[in-house]
Amino acid sequence: MNIQQLEYIVALYQYGNFAKAAEKCFVTQPTLSMMVKKLEEELDLILFDRNKNPLEPTEEGLQIIQKAQKILNEIEELKSIAKSSKTKQQGKLKIGIIPTLAPYLLPLFLKSFTKSYPDIHLEIYEITTTEIIDQLHKGLIDIGILATPLHEKNLIEKKLFIEKFFVYSSEKYLHKKKSISIKDIKSTELLLLREGHCLRNQVLDICQSITNTSIQFVAGNLDTLIKLIDFNGGTTILPELVLKYLTKQQLKNVISFENPVPSREISIVQNKLFIKEHLINALYDHIISVMKEELSDSKKVKIIQPTLIK
C-alpha cells in the first residue's frame, strides 16, 4: 500500500469513472486500474462496484476511502503548515458558494482579502447547496459558503452572519406601512426562483400561511426577478445583501418585515477532516470583520432553515 494508491481510490470516488480519475491523477487508465486492483488484493476487499455507472464504492470500500481521504488530507496539511512556517500564509482554497449569495457577497471581501493574503489563491465555484454538500463530502472543494443549518453528518458549520429578508414589490398597498407581516402579501403575484435554489424553498416556508397568492417560479437569478417586477409588476422576497446593489429608484420598492424578521443564517461549512484549517480561519476572520459594517442589526429575527433538494 502506498500514497499513490490512496490518491487513486479517492479520485475514483470523486469522479465516478476510471478515465476521469486517471486524467486527474496524470496516469493512464490501465495504470490506475492495475494499482487499484493491487490494493484490493492486498486488503482482500472489493472497493468499488464496477457494475454501477457512475462507479460507486462498496460499503466496506467507502470506509477505506474515507480513511484514505483523511490520511491524504493530513499529509496536505503537514505540507501547508511547513510552507506557512517559512513564509506568509499561502496555499489554495477551493470554495463553493450558492448563486443567491455569490454576486452580492464576493465583491465585499475578495479585493481586500487578496490584498491582505496575496499568497492564498481562491478558486471559487458558484454552485447549489446540494452540489456543495456533495463536493464537500467527496473532497472536491475545501469549504462552502451557504445558508445553514444543514444538519449534515461529517460537516462543520461556522456562522458568518445573519441576513434578513425584505419584500420587493411594485404593489402600492404594501408601501402604506413601515413594516409588514407575511399575511399582508395577498392577492398579488409572487415571483420566485426556479427549482434547484434553496432560497426558493426558504421563501416558500416564509409564505406558507398565504392562501390567496399566485406563486410563479420564473427566474434563474435574483436580478432577473427584480427586472421583471420593475417592468411588469409583482412581488418577491430578497436577501438583505441584494439591497446594496439596487438603485435609489429600486430601493423605493423595498419593504421591511415586522419582527421577528424572516432571515437566513450564512456560514462557512467544511468537512470534519479539517484540511487547510489555517487558511479557512484566515478567510473566516476576514469575512467576519468585513460584514460587521455591511448588515443591519440581527436581533429579533426568525431563521428560515434551507430545505435541501435531493
Secondary structure, 3 states (H helix, E strand, C coil): CCHHHHHHHHHHHHHCCHHHHHHHHCCCHHHHHHHHHHHHHHHCCCCEECCCCCCEECHHHHHHHHHHHHHHHHHHHHHHHHHHHHCCCCEEEEEEECCCCHHHHHHHHHHHHHHHCCCEEEEEEECCHHHHHHHHHHCCCCEEEEEECCCCCCEEEEEEEEEEEEEEECCHHHHHCCEECHHHCCCCEEEEECCCCHHHHHHHHHCCCCCCCEEEEEECCHHHHHHHHHHHCCEEEEEHHHHHHCCHHHHCCEEEECCCEEEEEEEEEEECCCCCHHHHHHHHHHHHHHHCCCCCCCCCEEECCCCCCC
